[in-house]
Amino acid sequence: MTTDAAPPPKPARNPLSPKKLLLTKWTAMTPRHKEKHFVVIRVVLPEPPEVRIEQVELEAVHSKRTMLLHWRDLTDGAVWRQGWV
């Protein structure tokens, strides 16, 4: 008797628009350096302006440490959750 187990559900994708990311809040699902909660403090504008936005700068709420991240990485629900969870 064989049982075909269904694959585990994929984590939800966070629907995003890069133009609306400024000051949004995020929770890292696997905290590093005790940093779990982040705020988008800057959307990195490309040069020339006709090119698409690619990066955002996140600031950890606790330590104020900043990091650059490709904005599409925030759409991975297994890594990031929108809001502070």
Rosetta constraint file for C-alpha pairs under 8 A:
AtomPair CA 11 CA 76 HARMONIC 7.45 0.50
AtomPair CA 11 CA 77 HARMONIC 5.28 0.50
AtomPair CA 11 CA 78 HARMONIC 5.54 0.50
AtomPair CA 12 CA 76 HARMONIC 7.35 0.50
AtomPair CA 12 CA 77 HARMONIC 5.17 0.50
AtomPair CA 12 CA 78 HARMONIC 7.62 0.50
AtomPair CA 13 CA 75 HARMONIC 5.19 0.50
AtomPair CA 13 CA 76 HARMONIC 5.45 0.50
AtomPair CA 13 CA 77 HARMONIC 5.16 0.50
AtomPair CA 14 CA 74 HARMONIC 7.05 0.50
AtomPair CA 14 CA 75 HARMONIC 4.38 0.50
AtomPair CA 14 CA 76 HARMONIC 6.50 0.50
AtomPair CA 14 CA 77 HARMONIC 6.04 0.50
AtomPair CA 14 CA 81 HARMONIC 7.48 0.50
AtomPair CA 14 CA 82 HARMONIC 7.19 0.50
AtomPair CA 15 CA 75 HARMONIC 6.41 0.50
AtomPair CA 16 CA 20 HARMONIC 7.62 0.50
AtomPair CA 16 CA 21 HARMONIC 7.55 0.50
AtomPair CA 16 CA 75 HARMONIC 6.86 0.50
AtomPair CA 17 CA 21 HARMONIC 6.75 0.50
AtomPair CA 18 CA 43 HARMONIC 7.73 0.50
AtomPair CA 18 CA 53 HARMONIC 6.64 0.50
AtomPair CA 18 CA 54 HARMONIC 7.99 0.50
AtomPair CA 18 CA 71 HARMONIC 6.74 0.50
AtomPair CA 19 CA 43 HARMONIC 7.82 0.50
AtomPair CA 19 CA 53 HARMONIC 7.97 0.50
AtomPair CA 21 CA 40 HARMONIC 6.62 0.50
AtomPair CA 21 CA 43 HARMONIC 7.21 0.50
AtomPair CA 22 CA 40 HARMONIC 5.38 0.50
AtomPair CA 22 CA 41 HARMONIC 6.06 0.50
AtomPair CA 22 CA 42 HARMONIC 6.03 0.50
AtomPair CA 22 CA 43 HARMONIC 6.25 0.50
AtomPair CA 23 CA 39 HARMONIC 5.75 0.50
AtomPair CA 23 CA 40 HARMONIC 4.88 0.50
AtomPair CA 23 CA 41 HARMONIC 5.63 0.50
AtomPair CA 23 CA 42 HARMONIC 7.75 0.50
AtomPair CA 24 CA 39 HARMONIC 5.68 0.50
AtomPair CA 24 CA 40 HARMONIC 5.52 0.50
AtomPair CA 24 CA 82 HARMONIC 7.81 0.50
AtomPair CA 24 CA 83 HARMONIC 7.35 0.50
AtomPair CA 25 CA 37 HARMONIC 7.33 0.50
AtomPair CA 25 CA 38 HARMONIC 5.79 0.50
AtomPair CA 25 CA 39 HARMONIC 4.58 0.50
AtomPair CA 25 CA 40 HARMONIC 6.63 0.50
AtomPair CA 25 CA 82 HARMONIC 6.20 0.50
AtomPair CA 25 CA 83 HARMONIC 4.72 0.50
AtomPair CA 25 CA 84 HARMONIC 6.28 0.50
AtomPair CA 26 CA 37 HARMONIC 5.85 0.50
AtomPair CA 26 CA 38 HARMONIC 5.08 0.50
AtomPair CA 26 CA 39 HARMONIC 6.16 0.50
AtomPair CA 26 CA 40 HARMONIC 7.95 0.50
AtomPair CA 26 CA 80 HARMONIC 6.55 0.50
AtomPair CA 26 CA 81 HARMONIC 5.72 0.50
AtomPair CA 26 CA 82 HARMONIC 4.69 0.50
AtomPair CA 26 CA 83 HARMONIC 4.82 0.50
AtomPair CA 26 CA 84 HARMONIC 5.77 0.50
AtomPair CA 27 CA 36 HARMONIC 5.51 0.50
AtomPair CA 27 CA 37 HARMONIC 4.71 0.50
AtomPair CA 27 CA 38 HARMONIC 6.24 0.50
AtomPair CA 27 CA 80 HARMONIC 5.69 0.50
AtomPair CA 27 CA 81 HARMONIC 5.12 0.50
AtomPair CA 27 CA 82 HARMONIC 6.37 0.50
AtomPair CA 27 CA 83 HARMONIC 6.29 0.50
AtomPair CA 27 CA 84 HARMONIC 5.27 0.50
AtomPair CA 27 CA 85 HARMONIC 6.14 0.50
AtomPair CA 28 CA 35 HARMONIC 7.80 0.50
AtomPair CA 28 CA 36 HARMONIC 5.02 0.50
AtomPair CA 28 CA 37 HARMONIC 6.48 0.50
AtomPair CA 28 CA 38 HARMONIC 7.73 0.50
AtomPair CA 28 CA 79 HARMONIC 6.05 0.50
AtomPair CA 28 CA 80 HARMONIC 4.86 0.50
AtomPair CA 28 CA 81 HARMONIC 6.60 0.50
AtomPair CA 29 CA 36 HARMONIC 7.38 0.50
AtomPair CA 29 CA 78 HARMONIC 6.83 0.50
AtomPair CA 29 CA 79 HARMONIC 5.18 0.50
AtomPair CA 29 CA 80 HARMONIC 5.65 0.50
AtomPair CA 29 CA 81 HARMONIC 6.99 0.50
AtomPair CA 30 CA 36 HARMONIC 7.48 0.50
AtomPair CA 30 CA 79 HARMONIC 6.91 0.50
AtomPair CA 31 CA 35 HARMONIC 5.33 0.50
AtomPair CA 31 CA 36 HARMONIC 4.83 0.50
AtomPair CA 32 CA 36 HARMONIC 7.23 0.50
AtomPair CA 35 CA 60 HARMONIC 6.13 0.50
AtomPair CA 35 CA 61 HARMONIC 7.64 0.50
AtomPair CA 35 CA 62 HARMONIC 6.60 0.50
AtomPair CA 35 CA 63 HARMONIC 7.28 0.50
AtomPair CA 36 CA 60 HARMONIC 7.30 0.50
AtomPair CA 37 CA 60 HARMONIC 5.91 0.50
AtomPair CA 37 CA 61 HARMONIC 5.73 0.50
AtomPair CA 37 CA 62 HARMONIC 7.48 0.50
AtomPair CA 37 CA 84 HARMONIC 6.25 0.50
AtomPair CA 38 CA 58 HARMONIC 6.04 0.50
AtomPair CA 38 CA 59 HARMONIC 5.35 0.50
AtomPair CA 38 CA 60 HARMONIC 4.46 0.50
AtomPair CA 38 CA 61 HARMONIC 5.47 0.50
AtomPair CA 39 CA 58 HARMONIC 5.51 0.50
AtomPair CA 39 CA 59 HARMONIC 5.37 0.50
AtomPair CA 39 CA 60 HARMONIC 6.68 0.50
AtomPair CA 39 CA 61 HARMONIC 6.97 0.50
AtomPair CA 40 CA 56 HARMONIC 6.65 0.50
AtomPair CA 40 CA 57 HARMONIC 5.76 0.50
AtomPair CA 40 CA 58 HARMONIC 4.49 0.50
AtomPair CA 40 CA 59 HARMONIC 6.41 0.50
AtomPair CA 41 CA 56 HARMONIC 7.73 0.50
AtomPair CA 41 CA 57 HARMONIC 5.84 0.50
AtomPair CA 41 CA 58 HARMONIC 5.81 0.50
AtomPair CA 41 CA 59 HARMONIC 6.42 0.50
AtomPair CA 42 CA 56 HARMONIC 5.73 0.50
AtomPair CA 42 CA 57 HARMONIC 5.07 0.50
AtomPair CA 42 CA 58 HARMONIC 7.27 0.50
AtomPair CA 43 CA 53 HARMONIC 7.54 0.50
AtomPair CA 43 CA 55 HARMONIC 6.39 0.50
AtomPair CA 43 CA 56 HARMONIC 4.43 0.50
AtomPair CA 43 CA 57 HARMONIC 6.33 0.50
AtomPair CA 44 CA 53 HARMONIC 6.73 0.50
AtomPair CA 44 CA 54 HARMONIC 7.17 0.50
AtomPair CA 44 CA 55 HARMONIC 5.37 0.50
AtomPair CA 44 CA 56 HARMONIC 5.40 0.50
AtomPair CA 44 CA 57 HARMONIC 7.10 0.50
AtomPair CA 45 CA 49 HARMONIC 6.97 0.50
AtomPair CA 45 CA 53 HARMONIC 5.88 0.50
AtomPair CA 45 CA 54 HARMONIC 7.93 0.50
AtomPair CA 45 CA 55 HARMONIC 7.90 0.50
AtomPair CA 46 CA 50 HARMONIC 7.93 0.50
AtomPair CA 46 CA 51 HARMONIC 6.14 0.50
AtomPair CA 46 CA 52 HARMONIC 6.93 0.50
AtomPair CA 46 CA 53 HARMONIC 6.05 0.50
AtomPair CA 46 CA 54 HARMONIC 7.56 0.50
AtomPair CA 47 CA 51 HARMONIC 6.86 0.50
AtomPair CA 54 CA 70 HARMONIC 5.63 0.50
AtomPair CA 54 CA 71 HARMONIC 5.97 0.50
AtomPair CA 54 CA 72 HARMONIC 7.78 0.50
AtomPair CA 55 CA 68 HARMONIC 6.51 0.50
AtomPair CA 55 CA 69 HARMONIC 5.47 0.50
AtomPair CA 55 CA 70 HARMONIC 4.31 0.50
AtomPair CA 55 CA 71 HARMONIC 5.12 0.50
AtomPair CA 56 CA 68 HARMONIC 5.77 0.50
AtomPair CA 56 CA 69 HARMONIC 5.52 0.50
AtomPair CA 56 CA 70 HARMONIC 6.28 0.50
AtomPair CA 56 CA 71 HARMONIC 5.64 0.50
AtomPair CA 57 CA 66 HARMONIC 6.59 0.50
AtomPair CA 57 CA 67 HARMONIC 5.58 0.50
AtomPair CA 57 CA 68 HARMONIC 4.51 0.50
AtomPair CA 57 CA 69 HARMONIC 6.26 0.50
AtomPair CA 58 CA 66 HARMONIC 5.45 0.50
AtomPair CA 58 CA 67 HARMONIC 5.37 0.50
AtomPair CA 58 CA 68 HARMONIC 6.35 0.50
AtomPair CA 58 CA 69 HARMONIC 7.31 0.50
AtomPair CA 59 CA 64 HARMONIC 5.55 0.50
AtomPair CA 59 CA 65 HARMONIC 5.61 0.50
AtomPair CA 59 CA 66 HARMONIC 4.33 0.50
AtomPair CA 59 CA 67 HARMONIC 6.63 0.50
AtomPair CA 60 CA 64 HARMONIC 4.87 0.50
AtomPair CA 60 CA 65 HARMONIC 5.37 0.50
AtomPair CA 60 CA 66 HARMONIC 6.34 0.50
AtomPair CA 69 CA 73 HARMONIC 7.05 0.50
AtomPair CA 70 CA 74 HARMONIC 7.76 0.50
AtomPair CA 71 CA 75 HARMONIC 7.76 0.50
AtomPair CA 72 CA 76 HARMONIC 7.70 0.50
AtomPair CA 74 CA 79 HARMONIC 7.53 0.50
AtomPair CA 74 CA 80 HARMONIC 5.72 0.50
AtomPair CA 74 CA 81 HARMONIC 7.82 0.50
AtomPair CA 75 CA 80 HARMONIC 7.21 0.50
AtomPair CA 76 CA 80 HARMONIC 6.05 0.50
AtomPair CA 77 CA 81 HARMONIC 5.83 0.50
AtomPair CA 81 CA 85 HARMONIC 7.36 0.50
